[in-house]
Amino acid sequence: QMQPVESGGGLVQAGGALRLSCAASGIVFNFYGGAWYRQVPGKQRELVATITRGGTTNYADSVKGRFTISRDNAQNTVFLQMNSLKPEDTAVYYCSLSRSGATYWGQGTQVTVSS
C-alpha cells in the first residue's frame, strides 16, 4: 500500500510561514488529484485545499488568500505554502492523493502556531 510522505511541519510564531510537502512513489502521480486536510483533537478532519490533475485549485474559506496548494509532477509532490499563520491553524495536516477507486493518505505532520 503506497503511503505519501509528508514533511515540513513544525513550530512557528503567528504571522510566520511554513511549506508542507507530500511526496509519492509507486503511482502514476499525474493521474491523481491532491488535497490537504487538517485535524485537531476532538474535531473532524477538515478539508483545507485541493488541486486537480490539471492544476485547478480550491480552498477552504478560512485559508483563502493565505495558503497556496501546488504540485510538481516531475517531483511527484504536492505542496502547501502557508503564510500569515494563525494560532487557529494549529493541527495535524494530512495529504491525500485520489483518483477513481483509490485514495492514499499520508501519516500526518504537526503544525503548531504560537501566539
Phi, psi and omega in degrees: 000121180288137174232119175299151181250118180266151175205167175106354178288173179162195180255131181216152176281155176305138184092349181277188184222151172219155175235118178266146177235149179224105186256137181238156174214156176082007176228164173275092194304320187284001171274351190251142165277154181240156178206155171241135176237165172218155182212136172248154183304133177085359180237161178287154175296135185247134176285129182258311185200152177227156174217131181277175176302325183274357177098005176288134185245157176211149187224150169293148181303326185292343183240358181302135180086348180244326182252148176225123175263142179209171179218150175233102184293332179292329179263359183054044187224140170250139182243156169226107175272123183242115179246165178048049184294146181240156177306326180288354173278353179299126183182172165271128182257132181240140171257154173222149175236128188225145163215172185304124176087358182209131173226132178243135182247142171280177185275347179098148176223135185279132172241124179236125180246118181268148181270000000 
